[in-house]
Amino acid sequence: MQISRKPTHLHISFSFKSFKTQIFVILLALMVCNGSLQAQQTKDNKRPNIILIMADDLGYSDIGCYGGEISTPNLDNLAKNGLRFSQFYNTSRCCPTRASLLTGLYSHQAGVGDMTFDQKTPGYRGYLTENTVTIAEVLKKAGYHTGMIGKWHVSNTVIKPKEEHLKWLAHQSYHPFFSPVEQYPVNRGFEKYYGTIWGVNNFFDPFSLVNGTEPVKTVPKDFYYTDAINDTASAYISQFSKTGKPFFLYVAHTAPHWPLHALDEDIKKYENTYSVGWDAIREERYKKLIREGVFPGDKNMLSNRWKTELKWENNPTKDWDAHAMAVRAAMIDRMDQGIGRIINTLKKTGQLENTLIIFLSDNGASSDDAQKYVPGNDRPGQTRTGQEIIYPVNKDLNAGPENTFASADQMWSNVANTPFRYWKTEPFEGGICTPMIAYWPEGLKAPKGSVTAQKGHVMDFMATFTELAKTTYPSTFEGRTITPTTGQSIVPILHNKQRQGHDYLFFEHIGRRAVIHGDWKLLALNNDQWQLYNLKNDRSEMNNVATVNPDIVAKLSIAWQDWAESHNVLPKPPKAK
């Protein structure tokens, strides 16, 4: 082990045989660095700790308390004793959502209107631009400890010549940084960071894994990224709780994003679950959503299944498909197990009662057929040991092991997003609306187990957390002029009050557009004609009423255009030739 003190964070390089040993060493080192600060109650502890846990590509009805059949007892317990949101919005894709969440801005204002390539246009720089300040930067100045674990994905992607790049992805060549180092989490307000700089990762040996800014060059044989994220979060909590200061922890999971990688013991729990097919699972999820109180039961809001002409019993690959969904369920199950360990650590350290825990997803379930891709960009062709990674385009090799690269598909994505239509990247509810749970024993005033229909958006976390930290969002930061936040605090909702809320919510990603105003939602797929839906009567967006409401279409489309022109959505970058 090598430990070196840096001005802002701690670096630890690992070469141990078990991840538990790694966690012990992290705890030991952190205790040494902070041994003089004993656990004492201070005025700072009047302010809550804040833990924000984000899943990746989790569908609206995947977890138990939102209708799912997947075992998520720890999240279900947070919901049972907390508050669920039925209309909480994101930007429909991973990196724009993370940019909006971290900065309290619309993603285009933060420079991440698309992915992480720099397209040289203000809204599309592919990193958190100089006009932004992160939640971590604000709370750190307010006296909070700040830590992050997991997926960053808001810094510029570096692509190298093909052969060199493929060796890099397989850990067969070494480069010091995976993105410009000034864009790393520890240079955007986080004291401590252990996670992946890029977005897509092998769960058994992830690319771009760093501790602080130091690449983690080896992982033990029993390494599984979801466990590493949760156990490192527990380690950070144990260290932070000794100082008498409140802490902000951002736990950014990659589960259940493809590739579908899971442990056999978890897969076995679901090996027979999905053999009943798409329709049976969707119908049971919808019934449970109603029983859970997330959806009203007075009218049918279950949308038609995607490609209704396809029948499960006639599906020639149903065995592979059922197994793929079992692997995806196992990934979610494992994530929940680790969240339980985080909760237990909070209990042991006496921090649970005054900790606000937020759980949500970055967007709806993904419809990608990852097995149809080829190695390159963020998809490796080999493991570290040189084993070929199989992309089972013909579904002739089951998903799950490290030497496979696969995903579920549109059909299971449609199931994961029950009762909605569509999926990740699209402006329908299936793409931009996901679960959100708020749990806070000392501070939550809403009835335990209740569901709110008040709308929220990921950009609201900045205003929420600054209010709870008794600080303010800055107009300047370290000599830079900061764009005013577009978010609004959800603290009134947590206190069981009606908040003013957003008059309008706007969305744009890769040409898809939407605007929500009151009960009305206007949307368009990939620059197609506008569609209009009344979310109060038609939450699943089955009845397009644009032709009979031309005045509303005109009003909302003008509002969207004005927003797009004033929030860096336009001009769009020129298309690559």
C-alpha positions as CSV (number, residue, x, y, z in Angstrom):
1,M,0.0,0.0,0.0
2,Q,1.2,3.5,-0.8
3,I,-0.4,6.5,0.9
4,S,0.5,10.1,0.0
5,R,-1.0,13.3,1.4
6,K,-2.3,15.7,-1.1
7,P,-3.8,19.2,-0.5
8,T,-7.4,18.1,-1.0
9,H,-7.7,14.4,-0.7
10,L,-6.2,11.0,0.2
11,H,-4.7,8.6,-2.4
12,I,-4.6,4.9,-1.7
13,S,-3.3,2.3,-4.2
14,F,-4.5,-1.2,-3.6
15,S,-3.0,-4.6,-4.2
16,F,-5.0,-6.7,-1.7
17,K,-6.7,-10.0,-2.1
18,S,-10.1,-9.0,-0.7
19,F,-12.2,-5.9,-1.0
20,K,-13.0,-6.1,2.7
21,T,-9.3,-5.7,3.4
22,Q,-9.3,-2.6,1.1
23,I,-12.2,-1.1,3.2
24,F,-10.3,-1.8,6.4
25,V,-7.3,0.0,5.1
26,I,-9.4,3.0,3.9
27,L,-10.9,3.2,7.4
28,L,-7.5,2.9,9.1
29,A,-5.9,5.6,6.9
30,L,-8.9,7.9,7.4
31,M,-8.8,7.4,11.1
32,V,-5.1,8.3,11.2
33,C,-5.7,11.4,9.1
34,N,-8.5,12.5,11.4
35,G,-7.6,11.0,14.8
36,S,-7.5,14.3,16.6
37,L,-11.2,15.0,15.7
38,Q,-13.3,12.9,18.1
39,A,-17.0,12.3,17.8
40,Q,-18.7,15.2,19.5
41,Q,-22.0,16.9,19.1
42,T,-21.5,20.4,17.7
43,K,-23.7,23.1,16.4
44,D,-23.0,21.7,12.9
45,N,-24.8,18.5,13.8
46,K,-28.1,20.4,14.0
47,R,-27.9,20.3,10.2
48,P,-28.7,17.0,8.7
49,N,-26.3,14.7,6.9
50,I,-27.3,14.1,3.3
51,I,-26.9,10.9,1.4
52,L,-28.0,10.9,-2.3
53,I,-28.1,7.4,-3.8
54,M,-28.5,7.2,-7.6
55,A,-29.2,4.0,-9.6
56,D,-28.3,3.9,-13.3
57,D,-31.0,3.0,-15.8
58,L,-33.5,1.8,-13.2
59,G,-37.0,1.6,-14.4
60,Y,-40.0,3.2,-12.8
61,S,-41.4,0.0,-11.4
62,D,-38.3,-2.1,-10.8
63,I,-38.0,-1.8,-7.0
64,G,-40.6,-3.3,-4.7
65,C,-42.2,-0.2,-3.3
66,Y,-42.9,1.0,-6.9
67,G,-44.5,-2.2,-8.0
68,G,-41.6,-4.5,-8.8
69,E,-41.1,-8.2,-8.0
70,I,-37.4,-7.7,-7.4
71,S,-36.3,-8.1,-3.7
72,T,-35.5,-4.6,-2.4
73,P,-36.3,-4.8,1.3
74,N,-34.0,-2.0,2.3
75,L,-35.4,0.5,-0.2
76,D,-38.9,-0.7,0.6
77,N,-38.2,0.1,4.3
78,L,-37.0,3.6,3.4
79,A,-40.3,4.1,1.5
80,K,-42.4,2.6,4.3
81,N,-40.9,5.1,6.7
82,G,-40.4,7.9,4.3
83,L,-41.9,9.7,1.3
84,R,-42.2,8.6,-2.3
85,F,-42.6,10.9,-5.3
86,S,-44.8,9.7,-8.1
87,Q,-43.7,12.5,-10.5
88,F,-40.0,13.1,-10.1
89,Y,-38.2,14.1,-13.3
90,N,-34.7,13.8,-14.8
91,T,-33.2,14.7,-18.2
92,S,-33.7,11.2,-19.8
93,R,-30.0,10.2,-19.9
94,C,-27.2,9.6,-17.5
95,C,-24.6,12.4,-17.9
96,P,-27.1,15.2,-18.5
97,T,-29.0,14.2,-15.5
98,R,-25.9,14.0,-13.4
99,A,-24.9,17.5,-14.6
100,S,-28.3,18.9,-13.7
101,L,-28.3,17.2,-10.3
102,L,-24.9,18.3,-9.3
103,T,-25.2,22.0,-10.4
104,G,-28.9,22.9,-9.9
105,L,-29.1,23.9,-13.5
106,Y,-30.7,22.6,-16.7
107,S,-28.0,20.3,-18.2
108,H,-27.4,22.5,-21.2
109,Q,-26.6,25.5,-18.9
110,A,-24.1,23.3,-17.2
111,G,-22.4,22.4,-20.5
112,V,-23.6,18.7,-20.7
113,G,-26.6,18.9,-23.0
114,D,-25.5,15.7,-24.7
115,M,-22.7,13.2,-23.9
116,T,-19.2,13.9,-22.7
117,F,-17.5,14.7,-26.0
118,D,-16.6,18.4,-26.4
119,Q,-18.6,19.6,-29.3
120,K,-17.4,23.2,-28.9
121,T,-20.9,24.7,-28.5
122,P,-21.8,26.3,-25.1
123,G,-24.5,23.7,-24.1
124,Y,-22.4,20.8,-25.4
125,R,-18.9,21.0,-23.9
126,G,-19.2,17.6,-22.3
127,Y,-18.0,18.7,-18.8
128,L,-19.3,20.9,-16.0
129,T,-18.4,24.3,-17.3
130,E,-16.8,27.2,-15.5
131,N,-20.2,28.9,-14.9
132,T,-21.2,26.1,-12.6
133,V,-20.8,25.3,-8.9
134,T,-21.5,21.8,-7.6
135,I,-23.5,20.8,-4.5
136,A,-20.2,19.5,-3.1
137,E,-18.4,22.8,-3.5
138,V,-21.3,24.7,-1.9
139,L,-21.7,22.4,1.1
140,K,-17.9,22.0,1.6
141,K,-17.7,25.8,2.0
142,A,-20.6,25.6,4.4
143,G,-18.7,23.2,6.7
144,Y,-19.8,19.8,5.4
145,H,-17.6,16.9,4.7
146,T,-18.1,15.8,1.1
147,G,-17.6,12.4,-0.4
148,M,-18.5,10.6,-3.6
149,I,-18.4,7.0,-4.6
150,G,-19.3,5.5,-8.1
151,K,-20.0,6.9,-11.5
152,W,-18.9,10.4,-12.3
153,H,-19.5,10.7,-16.1
154,V,-19.5,14.5,-16.3
155,S,-16.0,15.1,-17.6
156,N,-14.6,15.0,-21.1
157,T,-14.2,11.5,-22.6
158,V,-10.7,10.9,-24.0
159,I,-10.6,8.7,-27.1
160,K,-7.3,7.3,-28.4
161,P,-6.2,5.7,-31.7
162,K,-8.2,2.4,-32.0
163,E,-5.6,-0.2,-31.1
164,E,-4.2,1.8,-28.3
165,H,-7.7,2.6,-27.1
166,L,-8.8,-1.1,-27.0
167,K,-5.7,-2.0,-24.9
168,W,-6.4,0.9,-22.6
169,L,-10.0,-0.3,-22.1
170,A,-8.8,-3.8,-21.2
171,H,-6.2,-2.4,-18.7
172,Q,-3.4,-3.6,-20.9
173,S,-1.8,-0.2,-21.2
174,Y,-1.5,2.6,-18.7
175,H,-2.3,6.3,-18.9
176,P,-2.3,8.6,-15.9
177,F,-5.8,10.2,-16.4
178,F,-9.1,9.1,-17.9
179,S,-10.3,12.7,-18.3
180,P,-8.7,16.1,-17.7
181,V,-7.8,15.9,-14.1
182,E,-9.2,19.4,-13.3
183,Q,-12.6,17.9,-14.1
184,Y,-12.3,15.0,-11.6
185,P,-14.7,15.0,-8.6
186,V,-11.9,15.9,-6.1
187,N,-11.4,19.1,-8.1
188,R,-15.1,19.9,-8.0
189,G,-15.7,20.0,-4.3
190,F,-15.5,16.3,-3.1
191,E,-12.9,15.7,-0.4
192,K,-12.8,12.0,-1.2
193,Y,-13.7,10.0,-4.2
194,Y,-13.6,6.3,-5.1
195,G,-15.2,5.4,-8.4
196,T,-15.2,5.4,-12.2
197,I,-14.7,8.5,-14.3
198,W,-16.3,7.0,-17.4
199,G,-19.9,5.8,-17.7
200,V,-19.9,2.2,-18.9
201,N,-18.0,-0.4,-16.9
202,N,-17.2,-4.1,-16.4
203,F,-18.6,-4.8,-12.9
204,F,-15.9,-7.3,-12.1
205,D,-12.9,-5.1,-13.2
206,P,-14.1,-1.6,-14.1
207,F,-12.3,0.7,-16.4
208,S,-11.4,4.2,-15.2
209,L,-11.6,3.3,-11.5
210,V,-9.7,5.8,-9.4
211,N,-9.1,6.7,-5.7
212,G,-8.9,10.4,-5.6
213,T,-7.0,11.0,-8.8
214,E,-4.9,7.8,-8.7
215,P,-5.9,4.9,-11.0
216,V,-6.6,1.7,-9.1
217,K,-4.4,-0.6,-11.1
218,T,-5.5,-4.0,-9.6
219,V,-8.7,-5.3,-8.0
220,P,-9.0,-8.5,-6.0
221,K,-10.6,-11.7,-7.4
222,D,-13.8,-11.3,-5.4
223,F,-14.3,-7.7,-6.5
224,Y,-17.8,-6.6,-7.6
225,Y,-18.3,-2.9,-8.3
226,T,-21.7,-2.6,-6.7
227,D,-20.4,-4.0,-3.4
228,A,-17.3,-1.8,-3.7
229,I,-19.5,1.3,-4.0
230,N,-21.7,0.5,-1.1
231,D,-18.8,-0.6,1.2
232,T,-16.7,2.4,0.4
233,A,-19.8,4.6,1.2
234,S,-20.0,2.8,4.6
235,A,-16.3,3.5,5.2
236,Y,-16.7,7.2,4.4
237,I,-19.6,7.4,6.8
238,S,-17.6,5.8,9.6
239,Q,-14.8,8.3,9.1
240,F,-16.9,11.4,8.7
241,S,-19.0,10.6,11.7
242,K,-16.0,11.0,14.0
243,T,-15.4,14.7,13.3
244,G,-18.6,16.3,14.7
245,K,-19.3,17.8,11.2
246,P,-22.3,17.0,9.0
247,F,-21.5,15.3,5.7
248,F,-22.8,15.1,2.1
249,L,-22.3,11.7,0.4
250,Y,-23.1,11.1,-3.3
251,V,-23.4,7.4,-4.0
252,A,-23.6,6.9,-7.8
253,H,-24.3,3.3,-8.7
254,T,-23.8,1.8,-12.2
255,A,-26.4,-0.9,-11.6
256,P,-28.4,-2.0,-13.4
257,H,-26.8,-0.3,-16.5
258,W,-25.4,-2.8,-19.0
259,P,-23.3,-4.8,-19.4
260,L,-25.4,-7.4,-17.5
261,H,-22.9,-8.6,-14.9
262,A,-24.1,-10.3,-11.7
263,L,-23.1,-12.9,-9.1
264,D,-24.4,-16.4,-9.6
265,E,-25.9,-16.5,-6.1
266,D,-28.1,-13.5,-6.9
267,I,-29.0,-14.7,-10.4
268,K,-30.3,-18.0,-9.0
269,K,-33.0,-16.1,-7.0
270,Y,-34.6,-15.0,-10.3
271,E,-33.9,-17.9,-12.6
272,N,-37.6,-18.8,-13.0
273,T,-39.2,-15.4,-12.3
274,Y,-39.3,-14.1,-15.9
275,S,-40.2,-17.2,-17.8
276,V,-43.8,-16.1,-17.6
277,G,-43.1,-13.3,-20.1
278,W,-43.5,-9.6,-20.6
279,D,-47.3,-9.3,-20.2
280,A,-47.6,-11.2,-16.9
281,I,-44.8,-9.2,-15.3
282,R,-46.2,-5.8,-16.5
283,E,-49.7,-6.6,-15.3
284,E,-48.5,-7.7,-11.8
285,R,-46.4,-4.6,-11.5
286,Y,-49.3,-2.4,-12.4
287,K,-51.5,-4.0,-9.9
288,K,-48.9,-3.6,-7.2
289,L,-48.3,0.1,-8.1
290,I,-52.0,0.6,-7.3
291,R,-51.7,-1.4,-4.1
292,E,-48.7,0.7,-3.1
293,G,-50.6,3.9,-3.7
294,V,-48.2,5.2,-6.3
295,F,-50.9,5.1,-9.0
296,P,-54.6,5.6,-8.5
297,G,-56.8,2.6,-9.2
298,D,-59.9,4.4,-10.4
299,K,-58.9,4.3,-14.1
300,N,-56.8,2.2,-16.3
301,M,-53.4,3.9,-16.8
302,L,-51.4,0.8,-18.0
303,S,-50.2,1.7,-21.5
304,N,-50.2,-0.8,-24.3
305,R,-47.2,-3.1,-24.3
306,W,-44.5,-2.3,-26.8
307,K,-44.9,-4.3,-30.1
308,T,-48.2,-6.0,-29.0
309,E,-48.1,-8.2,-32.0
310,L,-45.1,-10.1,-30.5
311,K,-46.2,-13.0,-28.2
312,W,-44.0,-14.4,-25.5
313,E,-45.0,-17.9,-26.3
314,N,-43.8,-17.4,-29.9
315,N,-40.5,-15.7,-28.9
316,P,-37.7,-18.0,-30.2
317,T,-35.2,-16.5,-27.7
318,K,-37.4,-16.5,-24.6
319,D,-35.0,-18.6,-22.5
320,W,-32.2,-16.1,-23.2
321,D,-34.4,-13.1,-22.6
322,A,-35.8,-14.5,-19.3
323,H,-32.2,-15.1,-18.1
324,A,-31.1,-11.6,-19.1
325,M,-33.9,-10.1,-17.1
326,A,-32.9,-12.4,-14.2
327,V,-29.4,-11.0,-14.3
328,R,-30.7,-7.4,-14.4
329,A,-32.9,-8.2,-11.3
330,A,-29.9,-9.7,-9.6
331,M,-27.9,-6.4,-10.1
332,I,-30.7,-4.4,-8.5
333,D,-31.0,-6.9,-5.6
334,R,-27.3,-6.7,-4.9
335,M,-27.5,-2.9,-4.9
336,D,-30.2,-3.0,-2.3
337,Q,-28.2,-5.4,-0.1
338,G,-25.4,-2.9,0.0
339,I,-27.7,0.0,0.7
340,G,-28.8,-2.1,3.8
341,R,-25.1,-2.1,4.9
342,I,-25.0,1.7,4.5
343,I,-28.1,2.1,6.7
344,N,-26.6,-0.2,9.3
345,T,-23.4,1.9,9.3
346,L,-25.5,5.0,9.9
347,K,-27.2,3.2,12.9
348,K,-23.9,2.0,14.4
349,T,-22.4,5.5,14.2
350,G,-25.5,7.2,15.6
351,Q,-26.1,9.2,12.4
352,L,-29.3,7.6,11.0
353,E,-31.9,9.8,12.8
354,N,-30.5,13.1,11.4
355,T,-29.6,11.9,7.9
356,L,-31.7,12.7,4.9
357,I,-31.4,9.7,2.5
358,I,-32.5,10.3,-1.1
359,F,-32.8,7.4,-3.6
360,L,-33.6,7.8,-7.3
361,S,-32.5,6.8,-10.8
362,D,-30.9,8.9,-13.5
363,N,-33.4,8.0,-16.2
364,G,-35.8,5.2,-17.2
365,A,-34.6,1.7,-18.2
366,S,-32.5,1.5,-21.3
367,S,-33.8,-0.1,-24.5
368,D,-30.3,-0.6,-25.9
369,D,-29.3,-4.0,-27.4
370,A,-25.7,-3.7,-26.1
371,Q,-24.9,-7.2,-27.5
372,K,-25.2,-5.7,-31.0
373,Y,-22.3,-3.3,-30.4
374,V,-18.7,-3.7,-31.2
375,P,-15.6,-3.0,-29.1
376,G,-14.5,0.7,-29.0
377,N,-15.3,3.9,-27.2
378,D,-16.4,2.6,-23.8
379,R,-16.8,-1.1,-24.8
380,P,-13.8,-3.4,-24.3
381,G,-12.9,-6.4,-26.5
382,Q,-10.8,-8.2,-23.9
383,T,-10.6,-8.6,-20.1
384,R,-7.4,-7.5,-18.3
385,T,-6.1,-11.1,-18.6
386,G,-6.7,-11.2,-22.3
387,Q,-9.9,-13.2,-22.4
388,E,-12.1,-12.3,-25.3
389,I,-15.3,-10.5,-24.4
390,I,-18.3,-12.0,-26.3
391,Y,-21.1,-9.8,-27.6
392,P,-23.8,-12.4,-28.1
393,V,-25.6,-10.7,-31.0
394,N,-27.4,-14.1,-31.7
395,K,-28.2,-14.6,-28.1
396,D,-26.1,-17.8,-28.1
397,L,-24.3,-17.1,-24.8
398,N,-26.1,-16.2,-21.6
399,A,-25.4,-12.8,-19.9
400,G,-23.9,-12.6,-16.5
401,P,-20.2,-13.5,-16.5
402,E,-17.4,-11.0,-17.1
403,N,-16.6,-12.3,-20.6
404,T,-20.0,-11.3,-21.8
405,F,-21.3,-7.9,-22.9
406,A,-25.1,-7.7,-23.2
407,S,-28.2,-5.9,-22.1
408,A,-31.9,-6.5,-21.8
409,D,-33.9,-5.0,-24.8
410,Q,-36.9,-2.8,-25.7
411,M,-39.3,-5.4,-24.5
412,W,-37.9,-5.7,-21.0
413,S,-37.3,-2.0,-20.9
414,N,-41.0,-1.5,-21.5
415,V,-41.7,-3.8,-18.6
416,A,-39.2,-2.1,-16.3
417,N,-40.9,1.2,-17.0
418,T,-44.4,0.0,-16.3
419,P,-46.9,1.6,-16.6
420,F,-45.3,4.0,-19.0
421,R,-44.3,4.0,-22.7
422,Y,-40.8,4.2,-24.0
423,W,-37.5,4.5,-22.2
424,K,-34.2,6.2,-21.6
425,T,-33.4,9.1,-24.0
426,E,-37.1,9.7,-24.8
427,P,-39.3,12.6,-23.4
428,F,-42.2,10.2,-22.5
429,E,-42.7,9.5,-18.8
430,G,-40.8,6.2,-19.3
431,G,-37.7,8.1,-20.1
432,I,-37.8,11.1,-17.8
433,C,-39.8,10.0,-14.7
434,T,-38.3,7.5,-12.2
435,P,-38.7,6.5,-8.5
436,M,-37.6,9.0,-5.8
437,I,-37.6,8.1,-2.1
438,A,-36.9,10.6,0.7
439,Y,-36.2,9.3,4.2
440,W,-35.3,11.4,7.2
441,P,-36.4,10.3,10.7
442,E,-35.9,13.6,12.4
443,G,-36.8,16.0,9.7
444,L,-39.5,14.4,7.5
445,K,-43.0,15.7,8.4
446,A,-44.9,14.0,5.7
447,P,-46.8,10.9,6.9
448,K,-44.7,7.8,6.9
449,G,-45.2,5.7,3.8
450,S,-47.0,8.4,1.9
451,V,-46.8,9.3,-1.8
452,T,-46.8,12.8,-3.1
453,A,-47.9,13.8,-6.6
454,Q,-46.1,17.2,-6.3
455,K,-43.6,17.4,-9.2
456,G,-39.8,17.6,-8.6
457,H,-36.7,17.6,-10.8
458,V,-33.1,16.6,-10.2
459,M,-32.0,20.3,-10.5
460,D,-34.1,20.9,-7.3
461,F,-31.5,19.1,-5.1
462,M,-29.1,22.1,-5.1
463,A,-31.7,24.5,-3.6
464,T,-32.9,21.7,-1.2
465,F,-29.5,20.9,0.2
466,T,-28.4,24.5,0.5
467,E,-31.5,25.3,2.5
468,L,-30.9,22.3,4.8
469,A,-27.3,23.3,5.2
470,K,-28.3,26.8,6.1
471,T,-26.2,28.3,3.4
472,T,-26.9,30.1,0.0
473,Y,-26.2,29.4,-3.6
474,P,-23.4,31.7,-4.7
475,S,-23.4,34.3,-7.5
476,T,-19.6,33.9,-7.7
477,F,-17.3,31.1,-6.8
478,E,-13.5,31.2,-6.7
479,G,-13.5,34.2,-9.0
480,R,-16.0,32.8,-11.5
481,T,-19.5,34.1,-12.2
482,I,-22.1,31.4,-11.5
483,T,-25.3,31.0,-13.5
484,P,-28.3,31.4,-11.1
485,T,-29.9,28.1,-10.2
486,T,-33.1,27.0,-11.9
487,G,-34.0,24.5,-9.2
488,Q,-36.5,25.0,-6.4
489,S,-36.2,23.5,-2.9
490,I,-38.4,20.5,-2.1
491,V,-38.1,21.1,1.6
492,P,-41.7,22.2,1.8
493,I,-42.8,18.9,0.4
494,L,-40.6,17.0,2.9
495,H,-42.4,19.1,5.6
496,N,-45.8,18.0,4.3
497,K,-46.6,21.4,2.7
498,Q,-47.7,22.5,-0.7
499,R,-44.8,24.3,-2.5
500,Q,-45.2,26.7,-5.3
501,G,-43.2,24.5,-7.6
502,H,-42.1,24.9,-11.3
503,D,-44.6,26.7,-13.5
504,Y,-42.8,25.1,-16.5
505,L,-40.4,22.2,-16.7
506,F,-38.5,21.8,-20.0
507,F,-36.6,18.9,-21.6
508,E,-34.4,18.4,-24.6
509,H,-32.0,15.6,-25.5
510,I,-30.6,14.6,-28.9
511,G,-33.5,16.3,-30.6
512,R,-36.3,15.0,-28.3
513,R,-38.3,17.8,-26.7
514,A,-40.9,18.3,-24.0
515,V,-42.4,20.9,-21.8
516,I,-44.7,20.3,-18.7
517,H,-47.1,23.1,-17.6
518,G,-49.6,22.2,-15.0
519,D,-51.4,19.1,-16.1
520,W,-50.3,19.5,-19.7
521,K,-47.3,17.9,-21.4
522,L,-46.2,18.7,-24.9
523,L,-43.5,16.4,-26.4
524,A,-41.9,15.5,-29.7
525,L,-39.8,12.5,-30.7
526,N,-36.6,13.5,-32.5
527,N,-37.9,16.7,-34.0
528,D,-41.2,15.1,-35.1
529,Q,-44.6,16.9,-34.7
530,W,-45.7,17.9,-31.2
531,Q,-47.9,15.6,-29.2
532,L,-50.0,16.8,-26.3
533,Y,-51.1,14.9,-23.3
534,N,-53.1,15.7,-20.1
535,L,-51.1,14.0,-17.3
536,K,-53.9,14.3,-14.8
537,N,-56.2,12.2,-16.9
538,D,-53.7,10.3,-19.0
539,R,-50.5,9.8,-17.0
540,S,-49.3,7.1,-19.4
541,E,-49.6,9.3,-22.4
542,M,-51.9,7.1,-24.5
543,N,-54.3,9.8,-25.9
544,N,-52.6,12.5,-28.0
545,V,-55.0,15.5,-27.9
546,A,-52.8,18.0,-29.9
547,T,-55.3,18.4,-32.8
548,V,-58.2,19.4,-30.5
549,N,-56.1,21.8,-28.4
550,P,-54.2,23.9,-30.9
551,D,-54.0,27.0,-28.6
552,I,-52.3,25.0,-25.9
553,V,-49.9,23.5,-28.4
554,A,-49.0,26.9,-29.7
555,K,-48.5,28.4,-26.2
556,L,-46.3,25.5,-24.9
557,S,-44.3,25.3,-28.1
558,I,-43.5,29.0,-27.9
559,A,-42.5,28.6,-24.3
560,W,-40.2,25.7,-25.2
561,Q,-38.6,27.7,-28.0
562,D,-37.9,30.7,-25.7
563,W,-36.4,28.4,-23.1
564,A,-34.2,26.6,-25.7
565,E,-32.8,29.9,-27.0
566,S,-32.1,31.2,-23.5
567,H,-30.6,28.1,-21.9
568,N,-27.9,27.0,-24.3
569,V,-30.1,24.3,-26.0
570,L,-29.7,26.3,-29.2
571,P,-27.6,26.5,-31.3
572,K,-27.1,22.8,-31.6
573,P,-23.6,21.6,-32.5
574,P,-23.0,21.0,-36.3
575,K,-23.4,17.3,-37.2
576,A,-20.1,15.5,-37.7
577,K,-19.3,14.8,-41.3
